[in-house]
Amino acid sequence: MTDHWTAAVIMVAGWKLGAVVHPARIPDARADGVVVVDEAGATTTSHPVARLLTLGRGMGGRTRAQVPGLAFGEEVSAFADDYDDPDVTLDDLALVVEGSTLRQGELLAAAAAAGSLHRDDRLLATRPLESAAAILDGLVAPLVAGASVVWSVATAPDALGRRVDEERVNVLPKQDR
């Protein structure tokens, strides 16, 4: 996943469809069955079980070559709302990160347990969505609470104060756990 806000959208959309999210920056850490393409575009792959193509930088871009499975840029962004609602349950696997797994219900329960966010809050999220803590604190907990998120991963540290003022942030990020 990249540090772009669409990474968060793709995670949530994946959970809605019953997909398992494996956030990682290095290909070796990614799940089998997923072909990840960087900004240079896709090349034909011989991966025997690839079923999903997730674009890296330049989310939603088009691929240059045929890729087996579902191409995000061609299929998902063009027909984002055209699917049958799957039967996702709270027992379905949702997240694999840092050697641990969370099921759909565990993900929601962990976010709700934080309990410190409220509907009118605007949270400043400064960590990439690569760790369980960053995903729970910066994405899932605000969604569960109905709060807003200002995602500012690439903002220079000396500019964060200005960003807080401009975006009317009233909740600062938790320290890394």
N, C-alpha and C positions, 0 to 999 in steps of 0.2 A: 504494500500500500504506500501511497505517497503522502506527503503532508498537505494535500489539498482537501478541501471540505467534502469533495465528492467521495472520498474514502469512507467517511462517516455515513453518507447516504447509501453507499453500496453495502456496508456492513448491516445497516438496519433493514434494507431491502432483502438482503440475503437471509436474515433471521426470519423475516416475514414469510419467505418462501420455504423455510426449513433448511437452509444451507448451513454448513458449518464454516465459521470464519477462522482462518489461520493467518493472522497478521504477521508479516515478516518482510524484511528488506532483502535478504539474501536467498537466492533460489533454493539452496540446499535445505533451508528451514521450512519450505513450503510443502503443502500436502501433495501426495500423489493424486493424479486425476485432475490437476489444475495446471494449465499452461499460462505462464505470466509473460507478458510482452512489454518491453520497455518502449521509450519514445521513438526508437528507430523503426518500429513496426514489426509485424509478425513475419516469421519464416515458417515454412512447412515443417511440421514436427512429426516424428515417428512415435511419439509417446502412445503406447497401446491403449491406455485407459483414460486419456484426456477427455473430459466432458465439459469443462468450463474454461473459457478464456477470460482472464481478468487483465485489463490493460493497466499498466503502471502509469508513468507520467503521461500527461495528455489524455486523461480519462475520457472515454467516450469517442476516441479517435477511430478511424477506419483502419483496417488491416490491409497490407499490401498483397498478401498471399493467402491461399486457402488454409484454414486452420480447422482441425477436427473439433466437433462439438459446437457449443453455443458461443458465438462471438458477441461480446458485450456491445460493442459499437454498432454492429449490424442488427442485432436482434433485440437486446434489452432497451437501448436508448430509443429505438424506433417504435417499439411496441410495449412501453413500460407498464401500461395498465391492462394489457390484453393477456390475462392468464386466469386460470381457474384457481380460486383460493384453495391452497393445499391444507391438508389436515395436519397442521403442526401442533404438537403437544408440548406440555411443560417438561416432559421426560426426554424430548429430542435433544441431541447434542447441538450446542450453539457456538461454542468458542473453544479453540485449542491454542493456548499461548503459554510460553515459559514452562513447558513440560506439564501443564495441568489442563484440565478440561472443565467446562461449565455447561450444564444443560440449560435449556431455555428458562425453566423455572428458577434454577440457581442463579442465573444471570440477573433476572428481575428481582429476586429476593435480596441478593447482595447489594443491588443498587438501591432498593427501597430501604434497606437496613441503614444506609448512610443517613437518610432522613433529615439532613440539614438544609436541603434546598426546598424552595417554595415556588409557587406559580409565578410570582412577580420578580423572581431573581434573574439576574444576567450574570452568568459565570464566565470568567476568563479562563479558557483552557489553553495551556502552554506546552503540553507534552504531546508528542506524536502518538497516534493510536497503535502502539506496538506492545504495550504491556497490559496485563489485566487491570492494574490500578488506573492507568490512563484511560482505558476503555470504559471502566465502571464510573470513574469520577468525572470524566470529560464528555461522555456520550450517553451512557445508559441511565445514570442517576438523574441528569437533567431531564431526559425524556420521561422517566417515571414520575418526576415531580411536576412536569409541565413547565419547567424553567427554560430560559433561552441560553444559548451558548455562543460566546464570541471566541472563535478558534483562532489563536494567534501564535502558532508554532514558529513561524519564521520571523516574527518581529524582534528587532534588536532589543536587548535588555534595557538600554537607555531610552527606548521609545515606548516601553510598556506603560508608563505613567500617562503619557498622552493618549495612548490607545484606550486605557481605562476610562479616561474622561470623555473621549469622543464617542465611545460605545455605551456610555452610561452603565458600566460594569459595577455591580454592587457585591459580588462574591469573588474573592481571589482564589486562585488554585491551591489545592492541598499540596504539601510537599511530597516528593517522591517517597513511596513506602518501600 
